[in-house]
Amino acid sequence: VFILSFICFGESKLVFYCSFDKEEAKDDIGNRVGELKGGKFVEGKIGKGIYFDGKERETECIFFKDLANDRFFQDFEGGPFTISVWIKPDSTKEYNKQQEILNTAGDIGPGWRLTYAWRMVIFRSGTGKRDEQGKGEYWEVKTNPSIDKVVLDEWNHIAVVRNEEGILSLYLNGKKVGESEKKFDIISSNYGLTIGAYKDGYAYGFKGVIDEVKIYKGALSPEEILKEYKGGEEKKIKLDGKLDEDIWKSAKTFKDFYSISTTNLAPIQTKVLFNYDTDNLYFAFICDEPDIDKLKNEIKENSLRVYRDDSVEVMIDADNNKGDYYHFIFNPGGYYGVEFRTQGGFVGSEIKDFKLYTGTDIGKDRWVVEVAIPYSSLTYERIQNAISLNFARNRRVNLSSTQESSIAEKGQFNNPYVFIPFTLKDIDLSLYGIEMKDIEVIETEKKDEKINVKLKGDIKNLADKEKDIEIEIYEDKLGILGKTNLQLLPGKEREVFLNIIVPEPKEYKIGIDIKDKGRTVYSGIFPKKVSYVPISLDLLKPFYRNSIYSGQKIEEVVLNVKVGLKEDEITGLEEEVLIIDKDGKEIAKKSIKSEKEAGITIKIPQLKEGEYRIVGRLKKGKDIVYEAGIPLYKLPEAKGSEVYIDENLNLVLNGRPIIPLIWWGGSPYEEIAKTGADGIIVGTGDLDKLKELNLYGEVMLLWGSEQKKYFEGKETLSEEAIKAITEKVNSVKDHPALLFYYLTDEPEGRSLSANLLREAYQLIKKLDPYHPVQITNDSVEGIKTYIECADMFFPDPYVEPLVDGSLERPMTYIISFMEEIKKAGKNKKFVGITPQVFDYGKVYASSPPYSTRNNRVPTFVEERCMNYLGIVYGAKGFNYYVYGKKEPNHWGAVNFPDLRIGMPYLIKEKKSLSDVILLGKDIKQEVRIDEKKIHYGVKEYKGKRYIICVNVEPEELGVEMKVPEGVKKMKVISENRTIEVKDGKFFDKFLPYEVHIYTDDLNFQDVVDLKKVEEEIKKEGGWYSYQYKK
């Protein structure tokens, strides 16, 4: 909260502060007034700053004469202190000229000088004396301009810190760039403080703008220096709830808050001011409150828990797509929670460590919260010129029930269709067209008792112009860790490698700021665990749960071995990998010359059932230098079904790979069984019924109320939760109809602890090694967060078809989910999907204000497109939400001809291709399709080729495809037609979202006729396909 950090940081107290915001030469803390000798007030780093002309003699400056008599400002009483200041040097003055920033001293003392020359910063003190040769007696700390330059015509943050031990450090733009070797003494000069010149304007004038001059009694930590730097970078106004800055004078005003779900004005009103500039969105809530003494203002942390207080809310649809948006909640203390809402506002996922700035003021009959949200922080959905907004308030005070109100129609909160549209005019937001999805730790190495960390990430330029960017890496407590420059081509993605040094192995919150033309355009926080082990083992075969199942024939173990030593430390070492039994008896062994990374294959005999250990060793001669180990299990035959994931990421049921096709229920199981699906999501008591129907169960161990009881708001499993899970697993684990477990649905929407779910997963895995565990996520971030909490992932990237348009989200939205499972799971997690098979319009219409929000059910063509697009990108399993009840107002598939009639045919078609999808060899390189709107995959199975082509756009396309020369004719599966191939090419038409599946197996037996499917659907009043707006 601004007002707290403004007065003090930890043990440090702000004792001098020139903000210049009131265009005065005044210290806002001590009410000291300086003598203004020229200069002019201009736009500063935050609010106003002061510009000096930089003359060499009798130059412009501010002089605080009275500080000559204040010992603290003379020598800082010999103790710790901090100086913080922003400068913007004018490039029209020669950069080699001495330019004084702050000064109480002569050239070589006594006193102290913060000065600038040759694009370097110098902090100096001395005695003022010279020896017989004229050499001055002084000492200084300075930057190295060949590494850390002051940038001309741009803002630079400078901090000088002397700690309790007297060691003086110099910081430039958040990074420590210099440090004294011993205690840094300062000799008093008994001269006043000059800003912008040497000794009251005598010489060395600074040319440029100076702002935010702060002096603290006490040493700010690197974390606090970083906050000064980062906060100053983003904020352009002082946030204190006073609303006296110029930006509020031209702000748009929103008023007339309506009580939720009514047309009545709220009894206690709220007003919102809104404005923007080139860097931030600004909001100010002015909340009338007659019971101000009863204001609820208890939460003192940034989290969604601030909703429990009196609070206000901002919803920002940053691209006005009416599907996804940011949701911010603020309490009277300025603490905040942030979530990203998807599925038209239906589901929210908390965003932690979101960077924004607040200031508050609580008066006699109202409270004010002032907010600056940097565009750079809006990384989930990048800011566009056309946005939409909603503002809401939750008034609690001493009321028995919360008074909820908003500016939207009928006081609605999370309905983006009633948000207020707004255009950000005269501002180029293409600067913010940068995307960085994640970073990963790819290598660690020990060096000088610290850890060298190599990071990898992908950065994409979303703009149509080339970008030259600077990447700044930081960590809150460690400060700036490094910077690098990069060139990005228009519309292209580029892999980037970053190197940092951290003091010890642990989890760090790695910050990445990307700058374009000096402006921060992307700002993200990535929690990353940094570990260091001299030797690590990654089991590739068998990779699933380190287990060999009774149905598997495995004759060799394959590992990837990494060594975390430096190259010179590896020299002369031997690498040895052994497999031993529980008694330590050697079963197999392989030795190689040690290297940084190596793949190792070890032949193994037929193992008996039991637990083994794979041990990796680094040896020097006979001596073991380092050792690491992982378990290996040989499992007995399962009592019930045996289900595992093989090295091709196929789900194997009793020795046979399958594509699991599972329904959420809602109707009698006998009716759902007629769709041809493999199973139904059920509780622990329904497996006998499924067995009678030759179906399998995806078992939800804990349903809604139980999950709330055992999972929500917890960080670790309670004994009661462990007991409940154990009893449920033991009751079904040997049942022949059990397929796998469903741990939880959309955990990010309830902010469930990843640590808790990891514990639950490990418990289930230990109790039952024969059945996988799955999680369904509704966000890409959720997949990353919970990737270690399950074996399988079935995310629900709903595209939300619209009545008067195409889709609320592009069809390609699906791809990001499939790719993230592969990336975050390091190609070791099963890739599934939960495509939309329901009408979101009826979901919305089931609760106030009973509006469909323009949503509709997917057509059969759209559904087929979703399914096969998932397959092209690796999906090998499908959960379908939801079959539903046969009721007119229910949103389930059973009530819509496109899905009630179409889904059994789609299931049948996919089953006819299951061996191709699961066992076929990927040969995409043999086929070329240049049309980027066609996404495709190619498989070879039993000597025949299969090409799955998906049109991801709502437009008709004519597409040329190039295939190997030997192919003469292609059959189009399910379409009763063939296509002639000439000179290795053929041409075909694609209707909007249409899928064509081609094969050179002309004898492939179709199980579906799409023309007949179309006729049946239309006969029952369905669409089959849709007419989209141009």
N, C-alpha and C positions, 0 to 999 in steps of 0.2 A: 504494500500500500504506500503510495507516494509520500504522504505526510510523515510516516515513520522513518523511511529511508532518507528523507530530506534532513531530518534533525540529527539522526545518529546512525552509525553502523556499528553494531556490536558494542565494543568498549570505546569506540572512537566518537568524538563529539565535534560537530561542525561549529566552528567559532568565527568563520569569516566567509561571506558569500556575496559576490557581486553577480546578480542575474541580468542586470541592465534592462529588465522587462518593463520597468516604469520610466525608462529613458533618464535614469539618474546615475550619477557616480556615487553610489551608496552601497555600503555593506548592509545587507538585509538582516543579518543576525545581530550585529553589535550596534546597529543604527549609526555607524560612523559615516560621515560624509567626506568624500575625497574632493580635491580640487581638480575640476575638469579643465584641462588645457587643450582645447580643440578636440578633434574627433567628431564623428557623427554616428548616431544610433541607426542601425540597419537590421535587416533580418539576421538573426543569430542562429546558433545551433538549436536552441530551445527558446522560443520567443524572440526577444531582441538581443543583439550583440552590439559591440562598439567597433567602428572602423577607424584606424589611425593611418595617417598619410606616409609615415615611415621616413621622414626627413632625417638627414644625418646630424643636424644641429638644431637646437631649440625646437625639438620635435613634439608632436601631439602625444598626450599621455594623461593618466589620472594619478594624482599624488595624494597619499594618505600620510600627511605629515605627523599626525598624533601617534602613529604606530612606532615612532622613534623612541617613545617612552614606555613601550609595552614589551617586557622581556620575552614573552612568548613569541612574538613576531620577529624578535631579534635573533634569538638562538634556539627557539622552541624549548626553552628551559632545559636544554640538554637531553630531552626525552624524545619519545616517538611522535611523529607528525606525518601528515599527508597533504600534499598539494595536488589539486586536480584542476585542469583547465583545458578548454577547447580552443584551438587556433586554426585559422584559415589563411595561410600566407598568400599574399598577392604576388603572382609570378612576374609582375612588371618591375619588381625590385630585384637587383642581382642577388642570386641565391647565396653568393659567397660573402655577402655583407653581414656583419654582426647585427642581430636584431634582438632586442631585449623583450622578454615576455613579462617576467616579474623580477624586481630588483630592490635590494636594500644595500648594495655593496659597490665598492670600486672595482676596477678591473680584476685585481687579485685579492680582494677583501680589504678590510674586514667586511662582514656581512655575508649575504648569500645572493646568488644570481641564478635565475632560470632563463637561459638564453638560447638563441637559435642562429646557426650559420652553417654554410656548406651542406644544407639539408640534414643537419644532425642537431640533436638537442643536447645541451650541456647544463649540468647543475654544478655550481662551483662555490667554494668558500676559501678563505685564506686569511693570512695575517695582515696583508697589505704591504709587507716588507720585501725588499730585494737585497740580494747579496752584492758583493763588490763587482761581480761580473754582470749585474743587472738582472739576474735570474730571480723571478718572483717566487715567494713562498706561498703556494696555494695547492689545493687538491680538488679533484673533480671526478664526476662520473658522466660519461657521454655515450651516445649511441654510435653504432658503426653504420655509416650511410651506405656502404656497399651492400649491406644486408637489410637494414631497416631504415628506409628513407622517410622523411617528412614529405608528404605529397602536396605540391603547390596547387593553389586554387581549389583545394578540397579540405574538408574538416579533418583535423587530426586531434586525437585525445592524448594528453600528456599527464602522467601522474608521477610524483616523487614521493617515496615512502621511506622513512627511517624507522626501523623497528626497535624493540626494547633493548636489543644488544648493540644498537647504534649503527647497524649495517644499513647503508642507503641503497635503495633500488630505484631504477628508472624504468618506467613503462611507456610504451608508445602503442597506441591503438589496442590496448588490452594485453599486450605482450610484454613480458619482462625483457628489456633489451640492454640493461647494464646493471652492475652491482659493485659496490665498493669492496675491496679486499679486506678492509679492517674498519674499525669504528670511524664514522664520518663526523668529525667535529665541525661546529659552526661558530665562528667568532662574531660577537656582536659588533654592529657598526654604529649604533645609536642614530641611524638614519631612517627616515620614513620609507614606506612601501610605494614603489612606482609600478604602475601597470602600463606596459607598452613602450617603455623607454628606460634609459640609463639615468639614474639620479635626477629625478624631478624634470626629465625632459632635456637634459644636457646633450645627449647623443644617443646613437644606436637605436633609432626609432624603428619600431615594428610596423611593417606595412601589411595591412590585412585586417581581418576581423578576429577579436578575442571575445570569448563568451564563457559563462558558467565558471567563474573563478572561485574555487573553494579551497579553504584551508581547514584541516581537521586537527584536533588535538588527539593524537593516537594514530596508530598504524592501521590502515585498511588492509584487509587480507587480499590475496590474489582474486578470490571469489568476489569480494566487494569492489575491487578495481574493475573487474570484468562487468559487473552490473552498472557501474558508472559509465563505462564505455558503451556497452550494449544499449543501455537505457537512453543515453544521449544520442546514440545513432538513430533511434527510432522516433523518440518523442520530439515534437516541434513546439509544443506548448507546455506550460506548467499545469500539471493536473492536481488541483487542490479543491475542486468543487465550488470555487468562487465564480467561475464563468465570466471572468472579466477580460479574456483575450479577444483579439479581433475576430478570430474564426467564428465565434458564437454570434457576432453581430450580423453576419450574413447567412446564418444557419437556417435550414428549413425547420419549421415547427410542426410537430404532430401532437394533437390533443384529442379529446373526446374518446376516452377509454370506455368500452362497453363490458358489462358483466358477462361472464362466460356463458355461452349458449343462449343469450337473450338479445333483445334490441334495446335494453335499458342501459342508460348511462350509469357507470359505476358510482356509488354514493360518495366515494373519496377519489378525487381525480389525480391524474398524472399528466405531465407534459414532457415531451421528448424533443431535444434539439439535435439536428443531424447535419453534418458537413463532412467535407473530404478535401484532401490535397493530393499531391503527387505520391505520397508515401502511406497515408493512413486514412481509415474511416474514423470519424469522431462522433460520439454519442454522449448526450448529457440527459439524465433522467431527473426531473424535478418532481418529487413525490410529496404532495400535500399530506400532512399527518397531524390531526388534532390531538392524538394521544402519543405525542413524541416521547414522553417519559416511559411508555410501555413498549417502545420499539424493540423488536426481537433482533438482536445483533450479536450472536454467540459464537458462530463458527469462525475460527481464526486460521484457516488453511484454505488453499485453493483446491476445491473438489466440488463435486455435484451436491455435497451435503449442505452447501450454502442455501439450497432450496428450503431447508428447514427454518431459515430465518425469514424475516421480511426480505423480499427480493424483487428484482426486476429482471426481465429477459429480453434478449435481442435474438431474432432469427434472421440470418442472412443467407439467401439463396444467391450464391456468388456468380452463377451463370444463368439464373432465372430459368432453369430447366424443370422446375416444379417437381423434382424427384428427390434430390439430395440437398441438404443445406446445413449450415453451422447454427448451433444453438448455444447461446451464452446466458449464464445466470450470475447476477451480482447481488451481494448483500450490502447493507449500509456501511460496512467496514471496508468495502472495496475488494473483498475476497471474491473469487469467482470459480465457476465450474464451466467446462466446455464439452460439448459432444457433437458428433457428426451424425445427423439423422438421415436415414435412407428409407427406401420403400415408401416414398411420399410422406415421410415424417412418422411412419408407423414404428420404426425401430431406431433407437439411438445407441451410439457407441461412444464412451467417454474418451476424450483426447486429453492425455496428461501432459504436463510441461508445455502447455500452449503459451506462447509469449505475447502478452498484451500489457497495457498500462492503465492504471486507474488512480483516481483521486476522489475523495469524498468530503462532504461537509454536512454535519447534522446541526440544524438550527432549532429555533423555538417551535415552529409549526410545520416544518418540512425537512426532508433530507434529500441530498443531491449526490449522485454518483456520476463521475466524468470518466469517459473511456476513450482510449486510442487503440485501435486494432490495426497493426501493420498489414499491408497487403502481403508482405513477405511471409507472414505466419499462416496465411490461408493456403496451405499446401495440399489439402485433401481435394479441394476443388478450386482451381485457380480463378482469380478475380477477372470478370469481364466488365465491359462498360454498362451493359444492361443487367441490373440486379433486381432483387425484390426483398422487401423488409417486413418484419412484423415486430411489434413491441408489446410487452405484457408485464403485468405486475401481480405479485402474490402478497396481499396485505394480511399480516397475521396479528400483530400487536397482542392484545388480550382477547381476541375473538375466539368463539367456540369453534368456528369453521373458517377456513381461509377465504378471503374475498379475492377472487381471481378475475382479472379484466385484461382486455387487449384492445388495440385500435382496429383489429380486423373485423370483418362482418360477423355479427353475432358473438363478438368477443372470443373468436376462435384462437387457439394457440398454434398447434402443429399441423396446419393445413396449408401447404404452400400455394394452393390455388387461390387463396384469399389474401396472400401477402400483397403489400403495396409495391407496384413496380416503380423503379427509379433508374434514371440514366446518369452515369458519371460522365459529365461532359468535359470537353477540352482537356483530356488527360490520356496519355499514351500508356495503356496497360500491357502492351506487347513486351515491355521490359520484364514483366513478371511471368513471361511464358517459359518457365523453367520447371522441370519435374525431376525429382530425385526420390525414388520409391523407398530405398533402404540402403544401408551399408552393411557389410559383413566382415568379421574378423577372419582373415584367411591364413595368417601366420603370426606367430609370436617367437621372440628370441630374447634371451637374457643378455644384457650388456651393462657392465659397471653397476651391478645390483639393481638395475631398473629393467623394465620390459619394453623392448622394441615391438611395436604392433603394426602390422601391415593390414590396411583396410581396403576393401574393394567396393565400388558402387557404380551405378549407372545413372548418368545425367542426360536428360533429353531436352533439346531446344524445341519448344512448341511454336516458336515464331517463324516467320518466313524470311528472317534476316540472320546473317551470321552474327555470333556473339563472342566477344572476348571477355571472359569472366575470371574473377578471382574467388577461390574457395578458401574460406577461413574455418579452421577446425579449432574447437575449444571445449573445455570442460569446466563447469561452474567453479569447482574448487581449485582446479589446476591452472585456470586461465587459458590464454591462447596457446595452442599446441603446435600450430603450423599454418602455413599459407602456401597456395600454389595457384598458378595461372593456367588457363585452359581455353582453347578455341573450340567453339561449337558451330557446326554447319547447320543451315536452316532445316528444321524438321527432323534432324538426325539425333540418334542416341549414341552416347560415347561412354565407354568403360573408363573409369578413373581409379587410380591406385593412390592411396594416401598413407604416409608414414607418420606415426606419432610415438612418443615415449611416455610411459606412465610409471609411477613409482612401485606399484605392486599389483599382483593378480587380484581382481575383484570386479564388480559390476560398475561401469561408468556410464554417465549420461553424456554421450558424445554429441556436441553441437556442431551443426554444419550451417554456415552462412555463406550464401553465394552472392557476389556483388557484380553488378554490371554498370560500368561508367561511375563507379564509386558509390552506387546506391545498392542497399541490401534488397535483393529481389526474391530471395528464398531463405527461409530460416526454419530448420528442423532439429529436433532432439531425438537421438537414437540410443535407447538404453542397450548397452552391449556388455556382455560378460567377457572379461579378458582373463584367460587362464594361461598358465605356462607349465608345461611338463617337458622334461628333456626328451622323452620318447613316448609317442602315443600310437595306439592301434585302432584302426577302423575296419571292422569286419564286413567284407563285401559279399562273401558267400560262406555259409548262409547268413544273410544280412538281417532277416526278420527275427527279432527278439533273440538273436544269437542262438537259435534253436534249430535242431535237425528233427523233422517230424517223421513219424513212422512211414508216411506215404512218400517221403523223399529219398532219392538215391543220390547221395552226395559222396564223392570219392576224393574231393580235394577241398581244402579251405583256402580262401583268397582274402588277403588283407592289404590295406594300405598303411604303411608305416611312415610316420613323420618324426624327424629329429629336430628338436628346438635349439640345438647348439649352433654356435657360429662355425663357419667353414673351417677355421684353423683349429677349433676344438674337436671337430669330427675326425680330422686327419689322424690316422693310426688306430682308430677304433673299429671293432668288428660288431656287426649286427647279428643277433641270434634270436630266432623265434621258435618257441617250443610249445607243444601241446602236452599237458600232463593231466593225470587223473586226480581224484580227490586225495589220494595218498602220496601225491608227488611223483608218481612213476611216469617216466617219459614215454609218450605214445608216438610222437613224430617231432622232427627238428629240421630247421634249415638255417644256414649261416650265409651271410653275404658281407661284402665290404660296406661299411657304413656310409650313407649318403643322406642328404636333406630329406628326400622323400623317395619311397620305393614301393612298388607293388610286389607282393610275395605270394607265391602259390605253394602250398604244402600238401602233398599226397597223404591221405589218411586211410587207415584200415577200417573195416566195419566196426563201428563203435558199439559198445554195450550201452544200455540205458543208464543214464546217470549224469552227474555234473562234472565237467572238465574245466580246465583253465588254459587260456592261450597267454603265454608270457613272452614279452619282448625285452631283450637285454642289449645294452651297449657294453662291450667288454674291451679291456685292454690286456691282451694276453689272457691269463686265466682269471683275472680280476673283473668282477661285475661293477661297472661304474654307475650305471643307471638301470632301473628295471620298472616295467609296468605290465599290468595284466588285465584281461577281460574274461568273463565267463563264457563257456560253451556248453549247451545242453543237448543231450540226446534223449528225446521224449519217448515214453511208451505209447502204445496205441491208445487213442482216446476212447473213453467209455461211451460217449455220445458222438456228435458230429465233430470232425476235425477240420478246422478252417484256419488257413494261414495265407500270407501274401508272399508270392514267389519273387525271384529276382527280376522278373519282367513287370512287376507291380500288378500282377493279376491276382484276383481273389480265388483261392483254390479250396473247393468244397469236396471233402472225402476223395482227394486225389484228382479232381476234375476242375479246371479253370472255368469260371462262370462270370457273366456280367450280371451282378445282382440288380434286379428291377423290383423295387419295394414301394408299396403304397403307404401313406398315412391313411388311416381308416375313415370311419364315419358311417358306413353301411354294413349290413351283415357280411361276414367274411365269405360266405358262399357266393355272394354276388361279386365281390372284389376278385375272387379267384377266377372268375370267368374272363377277366382281362388278360389272363396269361402271365401275370406277374409272378415273381418267385416268392414273394412274401409280403408281410404287413408289419408295420411298427406297432408293437404291442407291449403290454406289461408282463410281469413274470408269471401271471396265472393263465395265459391264453395259449401256451404252446401246444397243449394236447389237442385243442380244437384245430389249430393250424396243421398239425400232423395228420389229422383225419382228412384234410383237404389237400395233402401233399404240398403244403406251403411251409416256408421257413419264417422265423420270427427275428426281427431286429428289435431287441429287447431294450426298452427304456427302463433302466433300473429305478430311477427316481423321477416321479412326475412333478408337476408344478409346485404343489404345496410342500412336498418333501424337499425339492431342490431349494425352495425358499428357506426352509427350516435349516438345512444342513450346509448349503453353499453360500447364500447371499450374505454379504457383509462379513464373511469369515476369511481368514488368511491361511488357515490350516484345518485339517479334518479333526473334528471332535471325536472323542471315544464313542459317542452315540452314533455319529455318522459312519465311523468305521464298522461298528456292529451292524448297522442297517444295511450297508453295502455288502458286507460279508455274508449276511443271511440271505440276501437276494441272489447274489452270485451262486452261492452253494445250492440254492433251490433250483437253478436252471442249467448249470454248467454241463451236466451230463445228459441233457435232453437232446434227442436226435433232431429236433426241429429248430434248435438254436443256431442262428447264422452268425450274428455278431451283436455287440452291445452299442447302445446309443447313450453316450455319456451325458451330453447336454446340448440344448438348442440355443444358438445365438448368444453365447456367454458374454460377448462384448456389450450387448444391449443391456445387460444387468451388471456390468463391471465386475464379473466374477473373477476371483483371484486365480491367476495362472498357476501359482504355487499350489493352491488347494486342488485344482483340477489335475495337476501333475501327480499329486499324492494319490488322488482317487484312481487315476489311470494305473499307477504303479501297483496299487492294491489289487485292482481287478486283474491285472496282468499276472500277478503272483498267485492269485486264487485260481485263475483259469488261463493256462497258457495256450488253450486250443481255440480261442475265439477273440477276434480283434475288437478294438474299441473305436468308435467313430464320434466325431463332433461336426455339427453344422454351424458354419459361420456366415454372417451377413455382410462382412467387409473383408477387404484384402488385409487391412491392419489386424483384424481379428485372427486371420490365419497365421500371420507372423507371431502374434502374441501367444497363441495356444498350440503352436506346432509341436511342442514336446509333450502334449497332453493326450495324444491319441495316435492310433495307427492309420486311421482313415479319415478323410475329410470330404464332406458332401455339402459345400457351400451353396447358398441360394441367391445367385445373382439375377434376381427378378428384373426383367426388362420392362414390365408394366405397359402393355399395349394401351393405346388411347383411342377413344371413339372418333375424334375428329382429326386424328393425325396418325403417325406411325407408332413409335415406341417412345416411352418417357426416357429410357436409356437406350443407347445404341446397342445393337446385337453384339458388337465386339466387347461390350462390358463383361461378357462371360469369360473372355480370354484371360483377362487379368487375374481372375480367381484361379483358373487352371494353372497358369504359369507360376503364381505365387506358391501354390502347394508344392510344385516341383522345386522351386528355388529355395523356399524356406525349409522344406523337408529334405533338401539335398538329394532329391530323386530317390528317397527311401520311404515316402509316404504314399498310400493309396489315393489316387485321384478320383473323386466322385463328383456328382453335381445334383442339385435339387432344382430342376427347371420349373418354371411357373406353370402350374396346371390348375389355376383357379382364377376367379374374377375379383381383382382387387377393388373394383367399383362396388361390388356387393359387400366386401369387407368394410369399406369406408361407410357405406350407407346403413350399416347395422348399428351405428352409434351417432350421437349428435355431432354435427347438424344434419345427419342423414343425407349426405351428398355423395354421389359416385365419384366426384372429382375427375370426371371425364375418362375414367378407367373402364376397361372391358376385359373380357376373357381372351386368351390367345386363340388365334385360328389354328387349324391343323397344320397349315404350311409354316406358320411361325413356330409352332411347337416342334415340328420335325427339324426346322432350322436350328433351334436351341439345342436339341439332342445331338445332332450330328456335328455341330460346331464344337460342343463339348468333347465329342469323340476325337475330332481332328486334333484337339489340343490335349489329349491324354486321358479323358474321362473314361473309366471302365466300370462305373457303377452309377445307379440312378435311384434317388429317393423322389417320390412324387407326392407333393403336398398340394391338394388333398383330394381323396376320392369324394368324401362328403356325404351329406344326407340328401335324400330325394325330397327337397323342400324348395318351393319357388324362390325364397329369398336367400337360400344358402349358396355360398360361393364355390362349392366344390365341383370337381370335374363332371360328376354324374349328372349335373343339371344343364350341361351345355353339349349340344350335338357334336361340335368339333372335337371335344375331348371324350365324351361318353362313347361315341362311335369310333373316333379316330385313334384313341390311345391303345386299344387292343390290337389294332393293325400295326401301329408303330412298334409296340412291344414285340409283336410277331416278326416284323421285318428285322429288328435289331438282333433277335435270337437267331435268325437265319444267317446273320453275318457274324455271330459271336466268335467262331473259330478264326475268321479272318482278322477281326479286331484284336483278339487276345493273342493268337499264335502267329499271325502274319509278320513277316519281316518288313521293317520300314525301308522303303526305296523311293522316298520323295524326290531324290536327286535325279531319277529317271524321267520325271515328268516336269514340264515347264508351262506355267500359266502366268502370263505377264499382267493380267488384269488384277489389280490389287484388291478389288472388291470381292474377289473370289478367294476364299480360304480353303485349302485342300490338304488332304493327306493321302498317301499312297502306300499300299501294302502288297506284299507278294505272299501268296499262300498256295502251297502245292503246285508251284510253277505258274500260277495265274496271277495277273495283276488286278488290283481293285483300287479305284480312284474315287474318293468321297469329296465332292465339290459343293461348297456352301456359299450362296450369295448373301452377304451380310447387310445389304442395303435394300431400301424399299423402292427399287427401280429395276426396270427390265434391262438386261445386259446381253450383248452378243459377244461370245468368248471363243477365242482360238486356243486350242490345247495341243501341246507337242508331246508325243510319246515315242518310245523306241521304234526304230525303222521296221522291225519285224511284225509289228501289230498292223493287221489289215482291217479289223472290224471290232467295234466295241458294243457290248450289250448294255442297255440302260436298265438297271435293276428296278423292278416294280413299275415299269412304264410301258412294257410290251413293245419296245422298239430297239432297233440297232442303228449304229452310225458307221458309215464307211470312213476309213482312215486312208488318206492319200499323202504320200511322202512324209509320213510321220506326223501328220497334223489332222485335226478334225475341228469342226466348229459346232457350237450349240448355243441355244438361247436359254436364258434364265429369267424367269419371272421374279418379282420382288420376293426376297427371302427364300427362294426355291433351292432345293437340294437335288442334285443329280448324282447317282452312284453308278460308275462305269466299271465294266470288267471285260477282259478278253476271254473269259470263260463263257463261251456262247451257250454252254449247256447248264449254266447256273439256273436252278429252279426257283422262280419267283414264288413267294408265298403271299404276296400282296399285289393287288392291282389298284394303283392310285386313282385311276379314272372311276372305278367302282366305289372307292372310298369317298371321292368327291360327290358322286351321285347320292350315296347314302346320307352323307352329312347334309347336303342341300335339301334332300327330301324331308328331313326332320327339322328344317328351318335354320340350319347352321350356315356358316360362311364358307368354309374350307380355306379360302384365301380372302384378302381384303383389298378394297380400293383405297389407295393412299393419295393424299393431296400431293400435287406437284411441288 
